[in-house]
Amino acid sequence: MSFPGMSPPMAGAAGPNTQGMSEQEAAMVKGMQGLMESCPIKTVISGTMGFGLGGVFGLFMASMSYDSTLTPQGAAISNLPWKEQVRAGFKDMGSRSWSSAKNFGIVGALYAGTECCVEGLRAKNDLTNSVAAGCITGGILGAKAGPQAAAAGCAGFAAFSAAIDAYMRMPEKDD
């Protein structure tokens, strides 16, 4: 049985990268490769990594919002006692970190799952998959705001996905 994103089974238990391994080790490598090519596994991994990256990003951005007393938030916090400043800062950092983590996780999982399904349906691994997945993901994310936002999200996310994938596919230069 074949699912989108799954590669065809290799002949025998030993694949090209399993030389020098026992039969059991080769079978384990084959199973791990099969799992890593599974769309649900890719989606979960991307969502989890996006969640982690979003949490760190949100924490960093929240910590930067209190660096000056010239901003409204900084002025309001600076008038509080020190313990209250720390408490308010950590509370805000936690809520922003959580919010950013959720958003990054959703975007990562949605994009990875969509790209994997498109790749499985097309049976090709090329730039078109990234563009299509980016358009679908951007359209879904912008759909709540209306058709114009969905179209703009589709175009923007597709362009971003194309640029990143084109860069990642560039041949490496040895200096």
PLY file of the C-alpha trace (Angstrom):
ply
format ascii 1.0
element vertex 175
property float x
property float y
property float z
element edge 174
property int vertex1
property int vertex2
end_header
0.00 0.00 0.00
1.38 3.43 -0.92
0.52 6.76 0.65
1.46 10.25 -0.57
5.02 11.04 0.45
6.02 7.41 0.88
8.85 6.11 -1.30
8.55 2.74 -2.98
9.98 -0.15 -0.98
13.64 -0.91 -1.63
14.58 -4.31 -3.00
15.85 -6.49 -0.15
16.50 -5.26 3.35
19.79 -3.58 2.50
19.69 -0.26 0.70
22.51 1.74 -0.86
23.51 3.40 2.45
23.48 0.28 4.59
26.77 -1.35 3.56
28.57 -2.99 6.44
25.41 -3.28 8.56
23.77 -6.44 9.76
20.40 -7.43 8.35
18.64 -6.18 11.48
20.44 -2.81 11.38
19.61 -2.41 7.69
15.95 -3.15 8.40
15.92 -0.55 11.18
17.48 2.06 8.86
14.91 1.22 6.19
12.07 1.60 8.72
13.40 4.95 9.96
13.72 6.22 6.38
10.15 5.13 5.71
8.94 6.98 8.81
10.80 10.16 7.86
9.15 10.08 4.43
5.66 9.75 5.91
3.45 12.84 5.54
1.95 12.61 9.04
5.40 12.27 10.62
6.79 15.19 8.57
3.78 17.29 9.61
4.22 16.51 13.30
7.97 17.15 13.19
7.52 20.47 11.37
4.75 21.57 13.72
6.85 20.69 16.75
9.93 22.46 15.42
7.82 25.49 14.45
6.33 25.53 17.95
9.80 25.53 19.51
11.15 28.20 17.17
8.06 30.33 17.68
8.41 30.09 21.43
12.01 31.29 21.31
11.11 34.04 18.83
8.19 35.22 20.96
10.34 35.22 24.07
13.00 37.30 22.33
10.51 39.78 20.87
8.75 40.21 24.21
12.02 40.82 26.01
12.86 43.57 23.51
9.66 45.52 24.13
10.79 46.74 27.55
14.20 48.06 26.59
13.18 51.72 26.64
11.05 53.86 28.92
10.10 55.94 25.86
7.57 53.35 24.69
4.12 53.29 26.32
4.71 49.78 27.68
8.13 50.69 29.03
6.80 53.85 30.70
3.92 51.99 32.36
6.20 49.25 33.64
8.89 51.66 34.89
6.42 53.25 37.34
5.80 49.93 39.11
7.88 48.54 42.00
10.74 46.26 40.93
9.00 42.98 41.87
5.89 44.01 39.94
8.04 44.96 36.93
9.64 41.52 36.90
6.29 39.76 37.40
4.60 41.76 34.62
7.55 41.24 32.29
7.64 37.47 32.78
3.87 37.20 32.43
3.95 39.11 29.14
6.95 37.16 27.89
5.16 33.90 28.63
1.94 34.88 26.90
3.72 36.24 23.84
5.99 33.23 23.67
2.99 30.86 23.85
1.07 32.81 21.20
4.02 32.93 18.83
4.78 29.24 19.41
1.21 28.24 18.53
1.24 30.36 15.36
4.61 29.09 14.16
3.59 25.51 14.94
0.38 25.82 12.94
2.15 27.38 9.97
4.93 24.78 10.04
2.57 21.84 10.25
0.18 23.22 7.63
2.95 23.97 5.14
4.84 20.70 5.62
1.69 18.60 5.40
0.48 20.43 2.31
3.86 20.19 0.58
4.13 16.49 1.35
0.65 15.81 -0.02
1.32 17.85 -3.18
4.60 15.98 -3.66
2.84 12.64 -3.23
0.09 13.55 -5.67
2.51 14.88 -8.30
5.11 12.14 -7.71
7.86 14.72 -8.21
10.15 16.67 -5.93
10.61 20.08 -7.50
10.06 23.81 -6.97
6.41 23.57 -8.06
5.54 21.63 -4.89
6.85 24.45 -2.69
5.01 27.12 -4.66
1.73 25.19 -4.60
2.07 24.38 -0.89
2.93 28.01 -0.14
-0.10 29.25 -2.06
-2.44 26.81 -0.35
-0.99 27.56 3.10
-1.10 31.33 2.59
-4.64 31.12 1.26
-5.81 29.09 4.24
-4.13 31.44 6.71
-5.66 34.51 5.06
-9.12 33.01 4.42
-10.71 34.39 7.62
-10.01 37.95 6.50
-11.74 37.49 3.15
-10.94 36.58 -0.45
-8.52 39.45 -1.04
-6.48 38.52 2.02
-6.52 34.86 0.97
-5.24 35.81 -2.50
-2.56 38.06 -1.02
-1.58 35.32 1.44
-1.41 32.82 -1.40
0.81 35.07 -3.52
3.04 36.16 -0.66
3.57 32.73 0.86
4.09 31.17 -2.59
6.77 33.75 -3.44
8.47 33.27 -0.08
8.36 29.48 -0.45
9.75 29.67 -3.99
12.61 31.91 -2.88
13.56 29.70 0.07
13.29 26.46 -1.92
15.24 27.90 -4.87
18.00 28.95 -2.48
18.02 25.54 -0.79
18.27 23.78 -4.17
21.24 25.85 -5.34
24.31 23.71 -5.96
27.03 24.07 -3.35
30.25 25.74 -4.44
33.50 24.32 -3.15
36.06 27.02 -2.57
0 1
1 2
2 3
3 4
4 5
5 6
6 7
7 8
8 9
9 10
10 11
11 12
12 13
13 14
14 15
15 16
16 17
17 18
18 19
19 20
20 21
21 22
22 23
23 24
24 25
25 26
26 27
27 28
28 29
29 30
30 31
31 32
32 33
33 34
34 35
35 36
36 37
37 38
38 39
39 40
40 41
41 42
42 43
43 44
44 45
45 46
46 47
47 48
48 49
49 50
50 51
51 52
52 53
53 54
54 55
55 56
56 57
57 58
58 59
59 60
60 61
61 62
62 63
63 64
64 65
65 66
66 67
67 68
68 69
69 70
70 71
71 72
72 73
73 74
74 75
75 76
76 77
77 78
78 79
79 80
80 81
81 82
82 83
83 84
84 85
85 86
86 87
87 88
88 89
89 90
90 91
91 92
92 93
93 94
94 95
95 96
96 97
97 98
98 99
99 100
100 101
101 102
102 103
103 104
104 105
105 106
106 107
107 108
108 109
109 110
110 111
111 112
112 113
113 114
114 115
115 116
116 117
117 118
118 119
119 120
120 121
121 122
122 123
123 124
124 125
125 126
126 127
127 128
128 129
129 130
130 131
131 132
132 133
133 134
134 135
135 136
136 137
137 138
138 139
139 140
140 141
141 142
142 143
143 144
144 145
145 146
146 147
147 148
148 149
149 150
150 151
151 152
152 153
153 154
154 155
155 156
156 157
157 158
158 159
159 160
160 161
161 162
162 163
163 164
164 165
165 166
166 167
167 168
168 169
169 170
170 171
171 172
172 173
173 174
